[in-house]
Amino acid sequence: MCLLNSKKQTIQGIIGPIIASIAENWPVKVISIALAILLFWIHRTSDQKERFFSVPLAVEPTSTLIVAGPYPGMIRITLRGEAKTIDPILEDDIHAYIDLDKYTEPGTYRAPVRYQKTGTALRTETLEISVDPMEVMLTLDERQRKMVPVTAMFGGALESGYEWDEKALVPARVEIEGPASVLTNVKELSTELIELGGRSDDFSLTVRVVNPEPLLRIRGSALVEFHGVIREQLRVQNFEDLPIVIDNLADRFSGVLEIGSGSVRIEGGQVTFDRIQNKDVSLSVDCSTVDAIGEYLLPVSAVVPAMFTIIRQDPENVRVRILRRQPRNPGTGGS
Protein backbone atom coordinates (compact mmCIF):
# COMPACT_ATOMS: atom_id res chain seq x y z
CA MET A 1 0.00 0.00 0.00
CA CYS A 2 2.74 2.35 0.82
CA LEU A 3 4.38 1.38 -2.46
CA LEU A 4 1.26 2.29 -4.48
CA ASN A 5 0.95 5.63 -2.78
CA SER A 6 4.57 6.28 -3.47
CA LYS A 7 4.14 5.56 -7.23
CA LYS A 8 1.04 7.73 -7.41
CA GLN A 9 2.84 10.59 -5.84
CA THR A 10 5.70 10.10 -8.26
CA ILE A 11 3.35 10.21 -11.33
CA GLN A 12 1.58 13.24 -10.01
CA GLY A 13 4.94 14.84 -9.48
CA ILE A 14 5.78 14.29 -13.13
CA ILE A 15 2.39 15.09 -14.78
CA GLY A 16 1.59 18.03 -12.63
CA PRO A 17 4.36 20.24 -13.93
CA ILE A 18 3.53 19.20 -17.51
CA ILE A 19 -0.11 20.18 -17.15
CA ALA A 20 0.88 23.34 -15.47
CA SER A 21 3.27 24.11 -18.29
CA ILE A 22 0.54 23.47 -20.89
CA ALA A 23 -1.99 25.53 -19.03
CA GLU A 24 0.40 28.42 -18.72
CA ASN A 25 -0.44 31.08 -21.33
CA TRP A 26 -2.86 28.64 -23.07
CA PRO A 27 -4.61 31.27 -25.21
CA VAL A 28 -1.32 32.11 -26.86
CA LYS A 29 -0.53 28.45 -27.42
CA VAL A 30 -3.98 27.76 -28.96
CA ILE A 31 -3.53 30.66 -31.33
CA SER A 32 -0.08 29.37 -32.26
CA ILE A 33 -1.44 25.93 -33.06
CA ALA A 34 -4.26 27.42 -35.13
CA LEU A 35 -1.79 29.57 -37.03
CA ALA A 36 0.37 26.52 -37.68
CA ILE A 37 -2.61 24.61 -39.08
CA LEU A 38 -3.59 27.62 -41.18
CA LEU A 39 -0.08 28.00 -42.54
CA PHE A 40 -0.01 24.28 -43.40
CA TRP A 41 -3.35 24.56 -45.22
CA ILE A 42 -2.21 27.68 -47.09
CA HIS A 43 0.98 25.94 -48.08
CA ARG A 44 -0.96 22.90 -49.18
CA THR A 45 -3.54 24.83 -51.19
CA SER A 46 -0.97 27.19 -52.72
CA ASP A 47 0.39 24.21 -54.60
CA GLN A 48 -3.07 23.43 -56.08
CA LYS A 49 -4.00 24.58 -59.56
CA GLU A 50 -7.14 24.61 -61.70
CA ARG A 51 -7.45 24.15 -65.47
CA PHE A 52 -10.53 24.67 -67.61
CA PHE A 53 -11.26 23.46 -71.12
CA SER A 54 -14.18 22.14 -73.15
CA VAL A 55 -14.57 18.73 -74.76
CA PRO A 56 -17.22 17.29 -77.11
CA LEU A 57 -20.17 15.53 -75.51
CA ALA A 58 -20.64 12.05 -76.97
CA VAL A 59 -24.14 10.57 -77.01
CA GLU A 60 -24.12 7.20 -78.74
CA PRO A 61 -27.51 5.86 -79.87
CA THR A 62 -28.72 2.46 -78.73
CA SER A 63 -30.09 -0.21 -81.06
CA THR A 64 -33.61 1.24 -80.68
CA LEU A 65 -33.31 4.87 -79.47
CA ILE A 66 -31.54 7.99 -80.73
CA VAL A 67 -31.41 11.66 -79.69
CA ALA A 68 -34.23 13.59 -81.37
CA GLY A 69 -33.58 17.15 -80.18
CA PRO A 70 -30.80 19.67 -79.59
CA TYR A 71 -28.38 19.22 -76.70
CA PRO A 72 -25.06 20.86 -75.67
CA GLY A 73 -22.33 19.81 -78.01
CA MET A 74 -19.52 20.76 -75.61
CA ILE A 75 -18.97 20.16 -71.89
CA ARG A 76 -16.78 22.34 -69.64
CA ILE A 77 -14.16 20.32 -67.78
CA THR A 78 -12.46 21.54 -64.58
CA LEU A 79 -9.22 19.88 -63.44
CA ARG A 80 -7.88 20.53 -59.94
CA GLY A 81 -4.62 19.27 -58.55
CA GLU A 82 -0.94 19.97 -58.33
CA ALA A 83 0.48 21.87 -61.25
CA LYS A 84 2.89 19.09 -62.10
CA THR A 85 -0.09 16.72 -62.18
CA ILE A 86 -2.56 18.60 -64.35
CA ASP A 87 -0.27 20.49 -66.73
CA PRO A 88 0.66 17.41 -68.84
CA ILE A 89 -2.98 16.38 -69.28
CA LEU A 90 -4.32 16.89 -72.79
CA GLU A 91 -7.90 17.77 -73.69
CA ASP A 92 -8.17 14.45 -75.52
CA ASP A 93 -7.40 12.64 -72.27
CA ILE A 94 -10.89 13.44 -70.87
CA HIS A 95 -13.97 12.09 -72.67
CA ALA A 96 -17.44 13.34 -71.72
CA TYR A 97 -20.37 11.11 -72.60
CA ILE A 98 -23.95 10.14 -71.77
CA ASP A 99 -24.92 6.49 -71.42
CA LEU A 100 -28.32 5.75 -72.98
CA ASP A 101 -28.40 2.04 -72.14
CA LYS A 102 -30.81 2.48 -69.23
CA TYR A 103 -33.44 4.22 -71.41
CA THR A 104 -35.83 1.92 -73.24
CA GLU A 105 -38.74 4.15 -74.31
CA PRO A 106 -39.00 7.40 -76.35
CA GLY A 107 -39.35 10.49 -74.15
CA THR A 108 -37.52 13.38 -72.51
CA TYR A 109 -35.01 12.59 -69.76
CA ARG A 110 -32.53 14.38 -67.48
CA ALA A 111 -29.39 12.39 -68.18
CA PRO A 112 -26.18 12.65 -66.11
CA VAL A 113 -22.95 13.59 -67.86
CA ARG A 114 -20.13 11.17 -67.21
CA TYR A 115 -16.44 11.32 -67.97
CA GLN A 116 -13.69 8.86 -68.70
CA LYS A 117 -9.97 9.37 -68.18
CA THR A 118 -7.49 8.16 -70.77
CA GLY A 119 -3.84 8.68 -71.57
CA THR A 120 -1.97 11.02 -69.22
CA ALA A 121 -5.02 11.49 -66.97
CA LEU A 122 -4.75 7.85 -65.87
CA ARG A 123 -1.32 8.40 -64.30
CA THR A 124 -2.51 10.35 -61.25
CA GLU A 125 -4.94 9.45 -58.50
CA THR A 126 -4.99 12.88 -56.85
CA LEU A 127 -6.64 14.56 -59.83
CA GLU A 128 -10.07 16.12 -59.19
CA ILE A 129 -12.39 16.36 -62.22
CA SER A 130 -15.77 18.10 -62.46
CA VAL A 131 -18.10 18.62 -65.42
CA ASP A 132 -20.47 21.48 -66.23
CA PRO A 133 -23.33 20.90 -66.78
CA MET A 134 -23.65 17.78 -64.68
CA GLU A 135 -26.97 16.83 -66.34
CA VAL A 136 -28.42 17.36 -69.81
CA MET A 137 -32.04 17.24 -70.97
CA LEU A 138 -32.37 14.74 -73.81
CA THR A 139 -35.32 13.92 -76.06
CA LEU A 140 -35.15 10.35 -77.34
CA ASP A 141 -37.06 8.86 -80.27
CA GLU A 142 -37.17 5.61 -82.22
CA ARG A 143 -34.08 4.98 -84.34
CA GLN A 144 -34.94 4.37 -88.01
CA ARG A 145 -33.29 4.15 -91.44
CA LYS A 146 -34.42 4.79 -95.01
CA MET A 147 -33.08 5.27 -98.55
CA VAL A 148 -33.43 8.72 -100.17
CA PRO A 149 -32.44 10.00 -103.64
CA VAL A 150 -29.53 12.39 -104.12
CA THR A 151 -29.86 15.50 -106.31
CA ALA A 152 -26.88 17.26 -107.91
CA MET A 153 -26.60 20.99 -107.14
CA PHE A 154 -24.84 23.22 -109.67
CA GLY A 155 -23.09 26.56 -109.50
CA GLY A 156 -22.48 28.67 -112.58
CA ALA A 157 -23.54 27.70 -116.08
CA LEU A 158 -22.32 25.69 -119.05
CA GLU A 159 -20.56 27.48 -121.90
CA SER A 160 -22.97 29.42 -124.07
CA GLY A 161 -24.34 27.20 -126.82
CA TYR A 162 -23.96 23.96 -124.84
CA GLU A 163 -26.44 21.85 -122.87
CA TRP A 164 -26.64 18.64 -120.88
CA ASP A 165 -26.97 15.48 -122.91
CA GLU A 166 -26.81 13.26 -119.84
CA LYS A 167 -25.95 13.60 -116.15
CA ALA A 168 -25.93 10.98 -113.41
CA LEU A 169 -24.91 10.36 -109.79
CA VAL A 170 -23.47 7.03 -108.68
CA PRO A 171 -24.92 5.92 -106.35
CA ALA A 172 -28.16 7.78 -106.98
CA ARG A 173 -29.51 6.98 -103.47
CA VAL A 174 -27.99 6.88 -99.98
CA GLU A 175 -29.15 5.43 -96.69
CA ILE A 176 -29.75 7.80 -93.79
CA GLU A 177 -30.39 7.09 -90.12
CA GLY A 178 -32.00 9.19 -87.41
CA PRO A 179 -34.99 9.76 -85.14
CA ALA A 180 -38.32 8.79 -86.67
CA SER A 181 -39.81 12.26 -86.18
CA VAL A 182 -36.98 13.90 -88.14
CA LEU A 183 -36.53 11.18 -90.75
CA THR A 184 -40.15 11.47 -91.90
CA ASN A 185 -39.62 14.99 -93.29
CA VAL A 186 -36.51 14.17 -95.34
CA LYS A 187 -37.43 13.33 -98.95
CA GLU A 188 -34.03 13.79 -100.63
CA LEU A 189 -30.49 15.04 -100.08
CA SER A 190 -28.35 17.22 -102.33
CA THR A 191 -24.67 17.38 -103.17
CA GLU A 192 -22.28 20.21 -102.56
CA LEU A 193 -22.18 22.74 -105.40
CA ILE A 194 -20.70 21.38 -108.61
CA GLU A 195 -19.07 24.33 -110.35
CA LEU A 196 -19.77 24.34 -114.07
CA GLY A 197 -17.66 27.41 -114.86
CA GLY A 198 -18.28 27.52 -118.62
CA ARG A 199 -17.70 23.82 -119.18
CA SER A 200 -18.19 22.49 -122.70
CA ASP A 201 -16.65 19.01 -122.40
CA ASP A 202 -17.77 15.83 -120.63
CA PHE A 203 -16.45 15.50 -117.07
CA SER A 204 -16.59 13.35 -113.93
CA LEU A 205 -15.79 14.17 -110.31
CA THR A 206 -16.31 13.02 -106.72
CA VAL A 207 -18.64 15.21 -104.65
CA ARG A 208 -19.89 15.11 -101.06
CA VAL A 209 -23.54 14.66 -100.09
CA VAL A 210 -24.72 17.48 -97.79
CA ASN A 211 -26.32 16.43 -94.50
CA PRO A 212 -28.65 19.35 -93.60
CA GLU A 213 -29.78 17.92 -90.26
CA PRO A 214 -27.24 17.28 -87.45
CA LEU A 215 -29.57 14.69 -85.92
CA LEU A 216 -29.29 12.56 -89.06
CA ARG A 217 -26.38 10.41 -90.16
CA ILE A 218 -25.49 9.21 -93.65
CA ARG A 219 -24.64 5.54 -93.44
CA GLY A 220 -21.59 4.42 -95.37
CA SER A 221 -19.73 6.89 -97.55
CA ALA A 222 -21.09 10.40 -98.00
CA LEU A 223 -19.27 10.69 -101.35
CA VAL A 224 -20.86 10.08 -104.75
CA GLU A 225 -19.55 10.17 -108.33
CA PHE A 226 -21.01 12.70 -110.75
CA HIS A 227 -20.80 12.02 -114.50
CA GLY A 228 -21.85 14.72 -116.99
CA VAL A 229 -22.13 14.44 -120.78
CA ILE A 230 -22.30 17.81 -122.56
CA ARG A 231 -23.33 18.54 -126.14
CA GLU A 232 -23.87 21.57 -128.31
CA GLN A 233 -27.37 22.95 -128.22
CA LEU A 234 -29.18 22.02 -131.39
CA ARG A 235 -30.23 24.77 -133.74
CA VAL A 236 -32.32 24.70 -136.90
CA GLN A 237 -31.79 27.28 -139.63
CA ASN A 238 -33.21 27.95 -143.10
CA PHE A 239 -31.04 29.01 -146.02
CA GLU A 240 -33.28 30.75 -148.58
CA ASP A 241 -32.86 31.84 -152.21
CA LEU A 242 -29.97 29.52 -152.92
CA PRO A 243 -29.21 29.38 -156.66
CA ILE A 244 -29.59 25.94 -158.24
CA VAL A 245 -26.47 25.18 -160.24
CA ILE A 246 -26.30 22.81 -163.27
CA ASP A 247 -23.33 20.47 -162.94
CA ASN A 248 -21.63 18.00 -165.29
CA LEU A 249 -23.58 18.98 -168.43
CA ALA A 250 -21.78 18.17 -171.66
CA ASP A 251 -20.33 21.18 -173.46
CA ARG A 252 -22.52 20.66 -176.53
CA PHE A 253 -25.61 21.30 -174.40
CA SER A 254 -27.02 24.15 -172.43
CA GLY A 255 -29.70 23.87 -169.78
CA VAL A 256 -32.63 25.99 -168.64
CA LEU A 257 -34.07 25.37 -165.17
CA GLU A 258 -37.77 25.59 -164.50
CA ILE A 259 -36.93 26.94 -161.03
CA GLY A 260 -33.72 28.86 -160.56
CA SER A 261 -33.42 28.87 -156.75
CA GLY A 262 -34.44 26.90 -153.70
CA SER A 263 -34.05 26.58 -149.93
CA VAL A 264 -32.52 24.18 -147.42
CA ARG A 265 -33.41 23.64 -143.74
CA ILE A 266 -30.56 22.15 -141.71
CA GLU A 267 -29.89 21.20 -138.07
CA GLY A 268 -26.62 21.36 -136.18
CA GLY A 269 -24.78 22.59 -133.13
CA GLN A 270 -25.32 26.16 -131.97
CA VAL A 271 -21.61 26.95 -131.82
CA THR A 272 -20.90 25.28 -135.17
CA PHE A 273 -23.57 27.40 -136.88
CA ASP A 274 -21.62 30.51 -135.92
CA ARG A 275 -18.75 29.31 -138.11
CA ILE A 276 -20.56 28.78 -141.46
CA GLN A 277 -21.78 31.18 -144.15
CA ASN A 278 -24.39 31.00 -146.93
CA LYS A 279 -21.74 30.00 -149.47
CA ASP A 280 -21.13 26.80 -147.50
CA VAL A 281 -24.65 25.59 -148.41
CA SER A 282 -25.56 25.01 -152.06
CA LEU A 283 -28.04 23.31 -154.41
CA SER A 284 -27.12 21.60 -157.66
CA VAL A 285 -28.50 19.35 -160.43
CA ASP A 286 -26.27 16.58 -161.79
CA CYS A 287 -26.68 16.36 -165.57
CA SER A 288 -23.92 13.84 -166.24
CA THR A 289 -26.47 11.32 -167.59
CA VAL A 290 -27.98 13.73 -170.12
CA ASP A 291 -27.01 12.79 -173.73
CA ALA A 292 -29.77 14.37 -175.81
CA ILE A 293 -31.85 17.49 -176.03
CA GLY A 294 -35.24 17.48 -174.32
CA GLU A 295 -36.82 17.93 -170.92
CA TYR A 296 -35.65 16.03 -167.86
CA LEU A 297 -36.92 15.81 -164.28
CA LEU A 298 -33.74 15.56 -162.26
CA PRO A 299 -33.06 15.41 -158.48
CA VAL A 300 -31.70 18.44 -156.70
CA SER A 301 -28.75 17.75 -154.40
CA ALA A 302 -28.10 19.86 -151.33
CA VAL A 303 -24.50 20.22 -150.21
CA VAL A 304 -23.92 21.15 -146.54
CA PRO A 305 -20.91 20.81 -144.17
CA ALA A 306 -20.54 17.30 -142.75
CA MET A 307 -21.50 18.29 -139.17
CA PHE A 308 -25.02 19.31 -140.22
CA THR A 309 -28.14 17.30 -140.98
CA ILE A 310 -30.54 18.21 -143.77
CA ILE A 311 -34.10 18.33 -142.46
CA ARG A 312 -35.80 19.56 -145.63
CA GLN A 313 -34.97 20.97 -149.02
CA ASP A 314 -37.14 22.61 -151.65
CA PRO A 315 -37.35 21.65 -154.45
CA GLU A 316 -36.32 18.01 -154.30
CA ASN A 317 -36.59 17.68 -158.09
CA VAL A 318 -36.52 20.22 -160.90
CA ARG A 319 -37.33 20.18 -164.62
CA VAL A 320 -34.41 21.01 -166.89
CA ARG A 321 -34.84 21.82 -170.57
CA ILE A 322 -31.75 20.71 -172.46
CA LEU A 323 -30.88 22.64 -175.62
CA ARG A 324 -28.15 22.23 -178.16
CA ARG A 325 -25.56 24.88 -177.59
CA GLN A 326 -25.28 27.28 -180.55
CA PRO A 327 -21.78 27.68 -181.98
CA ARG A 328 -20.29 31.08 -181.47
CA ASN A 329 -20.23 33.48 -184.47
CA PRO A 330 -16.80 35.03 -184.75
CA GLY A 331 -18.21 37.99 -186.57
CA THR A 332 -20.24 39.04 -183.54
CA GLY A 333 -17.34 39.08 -181.16
CA GLY A 334 -18.46 35.93 -179.39
CA SER A 335 -21.69 37.37 -178.03
C-alpha positions, 0 to 999 in steps of 0.5 A: 500500500505504501508502495502504491501511494509512493508511485502515485505521488511520483506520477503526479509529481511528473504530470503536474508540472507538464499540465501546469506548463501546458496551461500556462499562457494557453490562449497564446498556445492555442492561437499558435497551433491554429496559425500553424494549421492555417499556414499548413493549409495555405501551403498545401492549397498554394500548390493546387491549380485549376485548369478549364477546357471544353470537350465534345459531348458524346451521345451514342444511340442504342439499337432502338433509341436515338437523340431527337432534339438539340443538346449541348455539343460541348462540356466544360471540364475543370481539373484541380490538382498539383500543377505538375499533375494537371499540366501534362494532361491533354484535352483528348485525355478526358472524354465526356459522354452520356450512357443511354443504355438504361433508357428503353422508351422514347421520351424526354429525360434528365441524363447525367454527364459522365467522364472517362480518363485516358492517356496522361489522366490515368497516371494520377490518382490525386486529380479532381475532375468536375463537369459542367453541366452535370446533367443534360435534358435529352429527347429520345425517339425511335431509331430508323433508317431509309433510302433517299435520292440524291440531287446534284446541285450546280453553281455557274452555267455551261458554256454558251451554246452547250447543254446537258446530254446526260448527267448521273450520280453514282450511287443515286440513293444513300441510306440515312439514319436518325430519329423517326420524327426527323426522318419522316420529313426528309425526302431527298439530299443534295450534293455540294455545289458542282461548279460548271464554270463555262464547261463544254466538255464531258467531265466526272468528279467526286462530290460530297452529299450534304447532310442538312440535319445534325440529328441525321447520319449518312450511313456508309460513304457520304461521297458520290460520283457525278458524270456529266455528258455535254453537247452543243445545243441544237439549232435549226436554220433555213437558207433561202434563195440559194441558186440551183447550179447545173453540174456535169452537163456536156459542153454541146448542151445548155440547160434551162431550169424551171426553177432557178433557186431553192431553200434548205433547212438544216440542223446542227450545233449552236456553236458550229452554226456561228462558223458557217456562211451562206456559201457553204450551203448550195443546191445543184443538179447533176446532168452527167447522164444527159445525152440528148436534147429534151426535158428532164426531171432531175433530183436536186442535191443539197450540199452542206458541211458534214457536221449538219443534218438536212431536215428539208430541201425545196425543191427536191426535183426540178425540170431542166430543158436541155438545148443544143448549144449554138456555136459562137459566131466570130463575126459578132465578137463571141456574143 
